[in-house]
Amino acid sequence: MGEMITGLDHLVILVEELEDAAAGYEELGFRVTPGGEHADGLTRNALVPFADGTYLELVAFVDPTDERDNVWGWRPFLETGGGLVDYCAASDDLAADARRLAEAGFGLDGPDAGGRSLPDGTEIRWKSARIRQEGRVLPFLIEDETPRRLRVPGGPFAEHPNGATGISRLLISARNLAESRRALAALAGSPETSETASLLGRHEIAIVTPDGAEDPVERRLKLSGPGPFAVEIATDAVRRGELDPKLACGARIYLG
């Protein structure tokens, strides 16, 4: 199972104002590329693509006063500050992966059609599926129907002044370490690489659990539930360490 899940695709960072968020990420040394509006008309995005093929997706709701939510259920995260709220894995055959995951006991919604209009009017299309779970320990899945290069620009768009080259590790907050680790390994079809981590393609997904009531992981779990907690991004530049969370719109991002 999981042979067609090719690896980590992107991370979702929910923001209130897309233009302000893009300016903040540019101040942090990232090159931000306009993305466009999603087919449901509820959200629009901007991208921070990396040379390793992954990207950060900055997402904002088009109308902050519209109470409608999208299929991923991101709107409630605005009340808890947004930030890093979800992540996505890529599939080469989503229908087959959905069948295999269902046979393994995972509940799924989808695959469903999705898409986005680029700023130049180009329409891109994909299919996605969501795993039923408490929180966001496991990713949602995506399969491109139009060429991926249209959805995820490369070349100069993936060259950043801060030297960022790709996602090296994603940290997932959870309360049940063993259960979360088993679920990730089963999803990816890969062995557990350590006491806490699994591999999704060539990217490490590590489970972090709280260590006391004042631990940042505990605070995040109480605020938003299990799910993406922090991301480590590889860089070939000298500047390293945690980036300003205000400029990062609440996302915990480490250059290393």
Secondary structure, 3 states (H helix, E strand, C coil): CCCCEEEEEEEEEECCCHHHHHHHHHHCCCCCEEEEEECCCCEEEEEEECCCCCEEEEEEECCCCCCCCCCCCCHHHHHHCCEEEEEEEEECCHHHHHHHHHHCCCCEEEEEEEEEECCCCCEEEEEEEEECCCCCCCCEEEEECCCHHHHCCCHHHHCCCCCEEEEEEEEEECCCHHHHHHHHHHHHCCCECCCCEEEECCEEEEEECCCCCCCHHHHHHHHHCCEEEEEEEEECCCCCEECCCCCCCCCCEEEC
